[in-house]
Amino acid sequence: MAGETRHPLEFESTPLTRSEYIAAMVHFYRGEVARSNVWRQRLDQTTNWAVVTTAAIITFTFAATERTHVLLLLSSFITLGFLWIEARRFRYFSVYRARVRMLEENFLLPIVTRNLISPKPDWREFVAMDLDVPKFKITAAESLALRVRYNYYWLFTAQALAWLLKTWMHPVPAESLAEWYRHMGVGPHPGWPLLVIGIVFFLAMSLLFVLGGRAGEVVEDEIHGYESDRGHWKF
């Protein structure tokens, strides 16, 4: 009726119908997919920046014999900055990806199979809790190790090989290990500090690569059932 007023608590006190609930969940799912895709694109952007920067510095360094090999070592630290940014973005991406997978496994799957029994009966409580107080599903260390294993270890390897090749080739090809070592120097300074820094840095990245494999066994992606361990959702 025109001019009819409703009690402010009428919405809360009236149960949702089946169609209303499904419509709300469908829109919720679409929203979470959109947010997940946005963070996925931001991850790709960071990786692209790292790849382009690495390729540009390697090309620039090898373009002339007088260009110092130190540029290749500096590129590793620039790439390290991209790695830190991407690891942070991956933590946010995992929040929305986890919600999407929880909805797919427990809401859409029963509808598709026409067996309206969710594999995880308490999934609604976990999603509601995460909406109320969002929580990262992966630690900063796990995120860093995973991004190293999936992408950045190979960039650091390319930079290390380029540095070794640069010091061997320029200014003239080295004919002995002693001459190669002399090429690693910078002006009057010996090359051992750079060699030590490079070795320590690459060993640290290798350790993260190994830890990334172990983290991947615990923090699996959406293909392997990321939400199977709901301990990542707890506060």
MOTA-V998648 format. One record per residue. N is the residue number from 1. SS is DSSP state (A for helix, B for strand, O for the rest). NEAR is the number of other ideal C-beta (glycine too) atoms within 10 Angstrom. Layout:
N:SS:NEAR / N:SS:NEAR
//
This chain:
1:O:4 / 2:O:3 / 3:O:4 / 4:O:5 / 5:O:7 / 6:O:8 / 7:O:8 / 8:O:7 / 9:O:8 / 10:A:9 / 11:A:9 / 12:A:7 / 13:A:7 / 14:O:10 / 15:O:7 / 16:O:11 / 17:O:9 / 18:A:8 / 19:A:8 / 20:A:11 / 21:A:11 / 22:A:13 / 23:A:12 / 24:A:11 / 25:A:16 / 26:A:14 / 27:A:10 / 28:A:15 / 29:A:17 / 30:A:11 / 31:A:13 / 32:A:22 / 33:A:16 / 34:A:11 / 35:A:17 / 36:A:21 / 37:A:14 / 38:A:12 / 39:A:18 / 40:A:15 / 41:A:11 / 42:A:16 / 43:A:19 / 44:A:12 / 45:A:14 / 46:A:22 / 47:A:18 / 48:A:11 / 49:A:16 / 50:A:23 / 51:A:16 / 52:A:10 / 53:A:16 / 54:A:23 / 55:A:13 / 56:A:11 / 57:A:19 / 58:A:20 / 59:A:10 / 60:A:13 / 61:A:19 / 62:A:16 / 63:O:8 / 64:O:8 / 65:O:10 / 66:O:6 / 67:O:14 / 68:O:13 / 69:O:23 / 70:A:14 / 71:A:15 / 72:A:26 / 73:A:16 / 74:A:12 / 75:A:25 / 76:A:21 / 77:A:10 / 78:A:15 / 79:A:23 / 80:A:18 / 81:A:13 / 82:A:22 / 83:A:23 / 84:A:15 / 85:A:17 / 86:A:26 / 87:A:22 / 88:A:15 / 89:A:20 / 90:A:24 / 91:A:17 / 92:A:18 / 93:A:23 / 94:A:23 / 95:A:18 / 96:A:22 / 97:A:23 / 98:A:25 / 99:A:25 / 100:A:22 / 101:A:19 / 102:A:23 / 103:A:20 / 104:A:16 / 105:A:19 / 106:A:20 / 107:A:19 / 108:A:14 / 109:A:14 / 110:A:14 / 111:A:12 / 112:A:8 / 113:A:9 / 114:O:6 / 115:O:9 / 116:O:8 / 117:O:9 / 118:O:15 / 119:O:11 / 120:O:14 / 121:O:9 / 122:O:10 / 123:A:18 / 124:A:14 / 125:A:12 / 126:A:19 / 127:A:21 / 128:A:9 / 129:A:14 / 130:A:18 / 131:A:11 / 132:A:8 / 133:O:7 / 134:O:12 / 135:O:12 / 136:O:15 / 137:O:24 / 138:O:22 / 139:O:13 / 140:A:13 / 141:A:13 / 142:A:22 / 143:A:25 / 144:A:23 / 145:A:25 / 146:A:23 / 147:A:25 / 148:A:26 / 149:A:20 / 150:A:17 / 151:A:19 / 152:A:26 / 153:A:20 / 154:A:14 / 155:A:23 / 156:A:25 / 157:A:14 / 158:A:17 / 159:A:23 / 160:A:18 / 161:A:12 / 162:A:20 / 163:A:24 / 164:A:15 / 165:A:14 / 166:A:21 / 167:A:20 / 168:A:16 / 169:A:15 / 170:O:18 / 171:O:8 / 172:O:10 / 173:O:10 / 174:O:17 / 175:O:8 / 176:O:8 / 177:A:9 / 178:A:8 / 179:A:12 / 180:A:16 / 181:A:15 / 182:A:13 / 183:A:17 / 184:O:22 / 185:O:16 / 186:B:12 / 187:O:5 / 188:O:5 / 189:B:10 / 190:O:12 / 191:O:17 / 192:A:11 / 193:A:12 / 194:A:18 / 195:A:15 / 196:A:10 / 197:A:13 / 198:A:19 / 199:A:11 / 200:A:10 / 201:A:17 / 202:A:17 / 203:A:10 / 204:A:13 / 205:A:21 / 206:A:14 / 207:A:12 / 208:A:22 / 209:A:18 / 210:A:13 / 211:A:17 / 212:A:22 / 213:A:12 / 214:A:12 / 215:A:20 / 216:A:16 / 217:A:8 / 218:A:11 / 219:O:20 / 220:O:14 / 221:O:13 / 222:O:15 / 223:O:7 / 224:O:10 / 225:O:12 / 226:A:20 / 227:A:24 / 228:A:13 / 229:O:12 / 230:A:15 / 231:A:8 / 232:A:18 / 233:A:18 / 234:O:8 / 235:O:7
//
